[in-house]
Amino acid sequence: MQRQVERPAVLAVRYNRYYFPIIDLPPRAPIIEALLVGWNFDRVKRPFKRVIRGLIATICGLALLWLIASAAIYRVMLRPPEKFAGVMARIPGPVAFLVLPFETLWLRARAGTLHIGDVAPDFTLTMLDKTSTVQLSSFTAQGKPVVLVFGSYT
């Protein structure tokens, strides 16, 4: 028994003095029909709606995940350097640097609230030989000027 193949009927539409062929396809190919007949989505509406909804849901999910990851990294950046280093050691590869706005978050987190002319906050440092500690307020109580130099002397 031979299978009968439906052949599409070719029609023509006249527009200004030109004839454009329109192929009438069998009902099994609504997407191809939509592509050939000027994107008439009456018969292919449901599948495309599902695909578009799925794409929108995926994009929104990825955007939400990005925002959550950015907020989490920013919150960790506000912690002391030791805790921040511990968290960054667990993040694989340069993921945080490539995907998240790392530099912007870092500059915001470490900007601080001090301005030129403000009094420095009190802090305590351990001596290099770890025998004692030095506190900033002990120098300011004596009226001595204090200069802090941050850098490497190696």
PALUMDO-104528 format. One line per 5 residues: number of its first residue (from 1); their letters; for each residue x, y, z of N, C-alpha, C. Coordinates in Angstrom, 3 decimals, decimal comma, always signed. Layout:
% PALUMDO-104528
NUM> A> X/Y/Z/X/Y/Z/X/Y/Z | ...
END
This chain:
% PALUMDO-104528
1> MQRQV> +0,846/-1,171/+0,000/+0,000/+0,000/+0,000/+0,898/+1,242/+0,000 | +0,674/+2,066/-0,938/+1,489/+3,266/-1,086/+0,875/+4,411/-0,293 | +1,725/+5,124/+0,368/+1,273/+6,261/+1,166/+1,089/+7,463/+0,263 | -0,029/+8,113/+0,455/-0,324/+9,268/-0,393/+0,226/+10,525/+0,280 | +1,026/+11,257/-0,435/+1,639/+12,474/+0,092/+0,829/+13,667/-0,378
6> ERPAV> +0,495/+14,515/+0,584/-0,241/+15,729/+0,212/+0,723/+16,720/-0,405 | +0,372/+17,229/-1,528/+1,203/+18,226/-2,185/+0,624/+19,597/-1,864 | +1,469/+20,527/-1,533/+0,959/+21,865/-1,242/+0,442/+22,547/-2,507 | -0,604/+23,275/-2,338/-1,156/+24,043/-3,456/-0,461/+25,396/-3,499 | -0,078/+25,807/-4,666/+0,612/+27,085/-4,821/-0,405/+28,114/-5,286
11> LAVRY> -0,500/+29,170/-4,532/-1,389/+30,279/-4,863/-0,544/+31,509/-5,127 | -1,138/+32,500/-5,707/-0,411/+33,741/-5,967/-1,260/+34,914/-5,494 | -0,591/+35,889/-4,929/-1,256/+37,101/-4,469/-0,705/+38,256/-5,288 | -1,599/+39,104/-5,732/-1,170/+40,242/-6,541/-1,022/+41,464/-5,638 | +0,117/+42,100/-5,734/+0,360/+43,329/-4,997/+0,992/+44,305/-5,954
16> NRYYF> +0,341/+45,371/-6,227/+0,745/+46,389/-7,225/+0,997/+45,731/-8,570 | +1,398/+45,413/-9,292/+1,513/+44,720/-10,557/+2,346/+43,449/-10,409 | +2,678/+43,041/-9,240/+3,546/+41,875/-9,033/+2,741/+40,746/-8,400 | +3,101/+39,555/-8,760/+2,473/+38,368/-8,190/+3,470/+37,675/-7,252 | +3,018/+37,381/-6,041/+3,848/+36,705/-5,054/+3,260/+35,325/-4,782
21> PIIDL> +4,084/+34,275/-4,860/+3,540/+32,943/-4,603/+3,311/+32,716/-3,107 | +2,224/+32,072/-2,792/+1,908/+31,676/-1,421/+1,690/+30,179/-1,450 | +2,383/+29,474/-0,600/+2,281/+28,022/-0,583/+1,312/+27,630/+0,520 | +0,325/+26,863/+0,182/-0,639/+26,381/+1,161/-0,173/+25,004/+1,608 | +0,368/+24,921/+2,823/+0,926/+23,681/+3,343/-0,133/+22,894/+4,102
26> PPRAP> +0,089/+21,602/+4,273/-0,847/+20,814/+5,072/-0,845/+21,285/+6,522 | -1,872/+20,980/+7,299/-1,975/+21,496/+8,666/-0,919/+20,971/+9,619 | -0,083/+20,019/+9,211/+0,944/+19,497/+10,104/+2,150/+20,423/+10,241 | +2,255/+21,450/+9,459/+3,431/+22,315/+9,480/+3,041/+23,773/+9,705 | +2,454/+24,107/+10,858/+2,026/+25,491/+11,059/+3,183/+26,473/+11,202
31> IIEAL> +4,322/+26,026/+11,724/+5,450/+26,950/+11,904/+6,047/+27,303/+10,543 | +6,207/+26,291/+9,678/+6,731/+26,562/+8,334/+5,759/+27,441/+7,567 | +4,484/+27,172/+7,747/+3,470/+28,000/+7,075/+3,575/+29,449/+7,550 | +3,775/+29,621/+8,837/+3,893/+30,981/+9,363/+5,116/+31,680/+8,801 | +6,205/+30,929/+8,609/+7,407/+31,528/+8,041/+7,205/+31,935/+6,585
36> LVGWN> +6,481/+31,108/+5,835/+6,317/+31,373/+4,413/+5,185/+32,334/+4,092 | +4,197/+32,385/+4,940/+3,010/+33,188/+4,629/+2,974/+34,430/+5,516 | +4,021/+35,128/+5,601/+4,026/+36,427/+6,256/+3,803/+36,400/+7,756 | +4,263/+35,402/+8,447/+4,215/+35,346/+9,895/+2,801/+35,466/+10,454 | +1,901/+34,697/+9,938/+0,546/+34,647/+10,475/+0,539/+33,635/+11,615
41> FDRVK> +0,508/+34,106/+12,840/+0,663/+33,245/+14,005/-0,662/+32,742/+14,565 | -1,720/+32,775/+13,805/-3,003/+32,311/+14,329/-2,955/+30,843/+14,722 | -2,279/+30,018/+13,924/-2,265/+28,589/+14,203/-1,078/+28,151/+15,046 | -0,089/+28,989/+15,251/+1,088/+28,598/+16,016/+1,240/+29,436/+17,281 | +0,187/+29,973/+17,762/+0,249/+30,883/+18,893/+0,683/+30,180/+20,180
46> RPFKR> +0,079/+29,040/+20,487/+0,349/+28,380/+21,760/+1,798/+27,922/+21,921 | +2,392/+27,241/+20,952/+3,784/+26,819/+21,165/+4,737/+27,992/+21,355 | +4,555/+29,056/+20,579/+5,436/+30,206/+20,730/+5,206/+30,916/+22,056 | +3,979/+30,964/+22,522/+3,719/+31,580/+23,821/+4,449/+30,823/+24,916 | +4,441/+29,487/+24,835/+5,144/+28,693/+25,841/+6,643/+28,944/+25,785
51> VIRGL> +7,188/+29,013/+24,580/+8,625/+29,243/+24,427/+8,990/+30,627/+24,944 | +8,206/+31,631/+24,576/+8,491/+33,003/+25,015/+8,349/+33,120/+26,525 | +7,324/+32,519/+27,092/+7,168/+32,542/+28,553/+8,337/+31,842/+29,231 | +8,774/+30,732/+28,649/+9,924/+30,027/+29,207/+11,186/+30,861/+29,153 | +11,411/+31,553/+28,021/+12,581/+32,426/+27,903/+12,527/+33,578/+28,895
56> IATIC> +11,361/+34,182/+29,036/+11,220/+35,291/+29,979/+11,443/+34,809/+31,405 | +10,897/+33,644/+31,737/+11,099/+33,099/+33,080/+12,571/+32,784/+33,337 | +13,254/+32,252/+32,326/+14,677/+31,946/+32,471/+15,494/+33,213/+32,652 | +15,219/+34,220/+31,850/+15,960/+35,484/+31,959/+15,706/+36,143/+33,306 | +14,456/+36,149/+33,756/+14,145/+36,731/+35,072/+14,814/+35,945/+36,191
61> GLALL> +14,842/+34,625/+36,069/+15,510/+33,799/+37,068/+17,000/+34,068/+37,131 | +17,639/+34,189/+35,966/+19,072/+34,495/+35,930/+19,358/+35,888/+36,489 | +18,491/+36,850/+36,185/+18,678/+38,206/+36,722/+18,531/+38,208/+38,243 | +17,563/+37,463/+38,754/+17,369/+37,373/+40,200/+18,564/+36,687/+40,858 | +19,063/+35,627/+40,245/+20,239/+34,935/+40,768/+21,454/+35,857/+40,777
66> WLIAS> +21,618/+36,670/+39,719/+22,732/+37,623/+39,648/+22,626/+38,664/+40,757 | +21,409/+39,173/+40,983/+21,225/+40,163/+42,053/+21,514/+39,568/+43,426 | +21,065/+38,350/+43,656/+21,308/+37,701/+44,945/+22,806/+37,465/+45,149 | +23,494/+36,992/+44,101/+24,935/+36,765/+44,203/+25,687/+38,074/+44,421 | +25,274/+39,142/+43,739/+25,924/+40,450/+43,930/+25,726/+40,950/+45,350
71> AAIYR> +24,516/+40,815/+45,868/+24,242/+41,253/+47,245/+25,029/+40,422/+48,248 | +25,146/+39,119/+48,007/+25,895/+38,259/+48,927/+27,377/+38,618/+48,935 | +27,952/+38,827/+47,753/+29,370/+39,209/+47,681/+29,587/+40,570/+48,336 | +28,664/+41,511/+48,110/+28,796/+42,838/+48,713/+28,747/+42,744/+50,237 | +27,849/+41,903/+50,733/+27,731/+41,747/+52,189/+29,003/+41,139/+52,772
76> VMLRP> +29,613/+40,203/+52,051/+30,864/+39,608/+52,520/+31,996/+40,637/+52,458 | +31,963/+41,526/+51,471/+33,002/+42,557/+51,353/+32,988/+43,534/+52,521 | +31,855/+43,688/+53,157/+31,756/+44,595/+54,293/+32,389/+44,021/+55,556 | +32,668/+42,737/+55,571/+33,274/+42,081/+56,730/+34,780/+42,325/+56,753 | +35,430/+41,936/+57,844/+36,894/+42,091/+57,911/+37,587/+41,309/+56,787
81> PEKFA> +38,790/+41,747/+56,428/+39,497/+41,116/+55,302/+39,717/+39,612/+55,456 | +39,917/+39,134/+56,679/+40,162/+37,709/+56,879/+38,933/+36,884/+56,484 | +37,755/+37,356/+56,868/+36,524/+36,633/+56,544/+36,234/+36,724/+55,045 | +36,492/+37,888/+54,460/+36,289/+38,052/+53,026/+37,223/+37,113/+52,252 | +38,469/+37,024/+52,681/+39,432/+36,143/+52,011/+39,002/+34,683/+52,134
86> GVMAR> +38,450/+34,302/+53,279/+37,983/+32,931/+53,462/+36,848/+32,578/+52,522 | +35,946/+33,511/+52,297/+34,838/+33,268/+51,371/+35,347/+33,240/+49,939 | +36,198/+34,175/+49,561/+36,704/+34,235/+48,183/+37,555/+33,014/+47,846 | +38,184/+32,399/+48,849/+38,984/+31,201/+48,596/+38,100/+30,026/+48,179 | +36,829/+30,059/+48,546/+35,913/+28,967/+48,202/+35,221/+29,164/+46,855
91> IPGPV> +35,295/+30,355/+46,280/+34,651/+30,614/+44,992/+35,565/+30,094/+43,888 | +35,048/+29,211/+43,003/+35,922/+28,613/+41,993/+36,330/+29,599/+40,896 | +37,618/+29,611/+40,617/+38,140/+30,403/+39,509/+37,795/+31,877/+39,594 | +37,868/+32,556/+38,477/+37,566/+33,989/+38,452/+36,080/+34,284/+38,216 | +35,192/+33,453/+38,767/+33,759/+33,616/+38,518/+33,264/+34,970/+38,999
96> AFLVL> +33,631/+35,340/+40,225/+33,150/+36,607/+40,782/+33,652/+37,798/+39,972 | +34,848/+37,689/+39,433/+35,407/+38,804/+38,676/+34,786/+38,936/+37,291 | +34,385/+37,821/+36,691/+33,850/+37,846/+35,332/+32,355/+38,118/+35,270 | +31,599/+37,588/+36,227/+30,144/+37,651/+36,157/+29,573/+38,827/+36,945 | +30,144/+39,100/+38,089/+29,597/+40,128/+38,976/+30,359/+41,451/+38,816
101> PFETL> +29,723/+42,565/+39,160/+30,421/+43,867/+39,103/+31,362/+44,011/+40,291 | +32,399/+43,196/+40,309/+33,264/+43,063/+41,477/+33,940/+44,365/+41,868 | +34,510/+45,066/+40,893/+35,258/+46,289/+41,218/+34,333/+47,363/+41,788 | +33,159/+47,517/+41,213/+32,204/+48,503/+41,712/+31,770/+48,167/+43,133 | +31,472/+46,897/+43,366/+31,071/+46,476/+44,710/+32,201/+46,694/+45,708
106> WLRAR> +33,423/+46,372/+45,299/+34,579/+46,531/+46,192/+34,797/+47,998/+46,559 | +34,708/+48,886/+45,570/+34,921/+50,310/+45,857/+33,834/+50,858/+46,775 | +32,596/+50,406/+46,594/+31,508/+50,845/+47,477/+31,671/+50,290/+48,883 | +32,049/+49,019/+48,985/+32,155/+48,383/+50,295/+33,325/+48,948/+51,101 | +34,407/+49,282/+50,444/+35,599/+49,753/+51,151/+35,769/+51,269/+51,129
111> AGTLH> +34,756/+51,999/+50,698/+34,876/+53,454/+50,615/+35,011/+54,075/+51,997 | +34,291/+53,556/+52,964/+34,369/+54,112/+54,315/+33,568/+55,400/+54,431 | +33,586/+55,948/+55,642/+32,818/+57,170/+55,896/+33,708/+58,334/+56,296 | +35,015/+58,137/+56,290/+35,925/+59,223/+56,668/+36,122/+60,195/+55,518 | +36,243/+61,455/+55,880/+36,521/+62,503/+54,904/+37,755/+63,268/+55,359
116> IGDVA> +38,289/+64,073/+54,482/+39,481/+64,856/+54,818/+39,146/+65,777/+55,988 | +39,998/+65,747/+57,001/+39,812/+66,585/+58,177/+39,090/+65,884/+59,324 | +38,520/+64,700/+59,090/+37,850/+63,962/+60,171/+38,886/+63,358/+61,106 | +38,486/+63,135/+62,350/+39,343/+62,486/+63,331/+39,403/+60,994/+63,002 | +40,592/+60,439/+63,048/+40,764/+59,020/+62,739/+40,128/+58,169/+63,836
121> PDFTL> +39,534/+57,050/+63,484/+38,957/+56,169/+64,506/+40,057/+55,494/+65,308 | +39,757/+55,177/+66,542/+40,730/+54,536/+67,418/+40,899/+53,072/+67,015 | +42,134/+52,607/+67,031/+42,401/+51,201/+66,707/+43,618/+50,732/+67,485 | +43,768/+49,419/+67,521/+44,886/+48,792/+68,230/+45,652/+47,918/+67,245 | +46,994/+48,027/+67,294/+47,866/+47,218/+66,438/+48,828/+46,424/+67,297
126> TMLDK> +49,184/+45,256/+66,819/+50,164/+44,406/+67,495/+51,535/+44,734/+66,936 | +52,533/+44,780/+67,821/+53,911/+45,043/+67,391/+54,395/+43,878/+66,531 | +55,452/+44,115/+65,746/+55,969/+43,087/+64,860/+56,471/+41,858/+65,629 | +57,059/+42,086/+66,779/+57,549/+40,948/+67,555/+56,446/+40,313/+68,417 | +55,248/+40,835/+68,344/+54,050/+40,328/+69,027/+54,186/+40,299/+70,556
131> TSTVQ> +54,975/+41,224/+71,087/+55,134/+41,286/+72,540/+54,130/+42,243/+73,176 | +53,702/+43,253/+72,456/+52,752/+44,217/+73,019/+51,889/+44,796/+71,899 | +50,946/+45,644/+72,330/+50,066/+46,309/+71,367/+50,206/+47,814/+71,513 | +49,854/+48,513/+70,468/+49,898/+49,971/+70,460/+48,503/+50,455/+70,082 | +48,013/+51,460/+70,823/+46,685/+52,005/+70,543/+46,835/+53,453/+70,081
136> LSSFT> +46,057/+53,832/+69,075/+46,137/+55,173/+68,507/+45,795/+56,237/+69,543 | +44,808/+55,997/+70,385/+44,392/+57,017/+71,362/+45,497/+57,327/+72,360 | +46,459/+56,416/+72,584/+47,566/+56,707/+73,507/+48,472/+57,795/+72,937 | +48,644/+57,837/+71,626/+49,453/+58,883/+71,012/+48,706/+60,213/+70,945 | +47,412/+60,170/+70,652/+46,657/+61,423/+70,564/+46,467/+62,045/+71,939
141> AQGKP> +46,432/+61,250/+73,013/+46,308/+61,795/+74,378/+47,572/+62,549/+74,776 | +48,718/+62,145/+74,245/+49,983/+62,814/+74,533/+50,187/+64,039/+73,655 | +49,307/+64,223/+72,667/+49,420/+65,370/+71,772/+50,440/+65,176/+70,671 | +50,880/+63,947/+70,468/+51,862/+63,671/+69,424/+51,151/+63,477/+68,081 | +51,739/+64,011/+67,026/+51,144/+63,745/+65,708/+51,434/+62,299/+65,291
146> VVLVF> +50,501/+61,726/+64,547/+50,650/+60,339/+64,106/+50,541/+60,305/+62,580 | +51,482/+59,614/+61,975/+51,460/+59,444/+60,525/+51,393/+57,928/+60,247 | +50,424/+57,535/+59,462/+50,295/+56,140/+59,084/+50,748/+55,997/+57,636 | +51,690/+55,095/+57,416/+52,191/+54,833/+56,084/+51,824/+53,398/+55,739 | +50,997/+53,239/+54,699/+50,610/+51,905/+54,252/+51,413/+51,582/+53,018
151> GSYT> +52,106/+50,483/+53,062/+52,912/+50,092/+51,916/+53,760/+48,903/+52,237 | +54,579/+48,530/+51,287/+55,447/+47,387/+51,463/+56,896/+47,846/+51,416 | +57,691/+47,351/+52,345/+59,096/+47,725/+52,377/+59,964/+46,508/+52,166 | +59,539/+45,612/+51,318/+60,339/+44,407/+51,080/+61,171/+44,563/+49,838
END
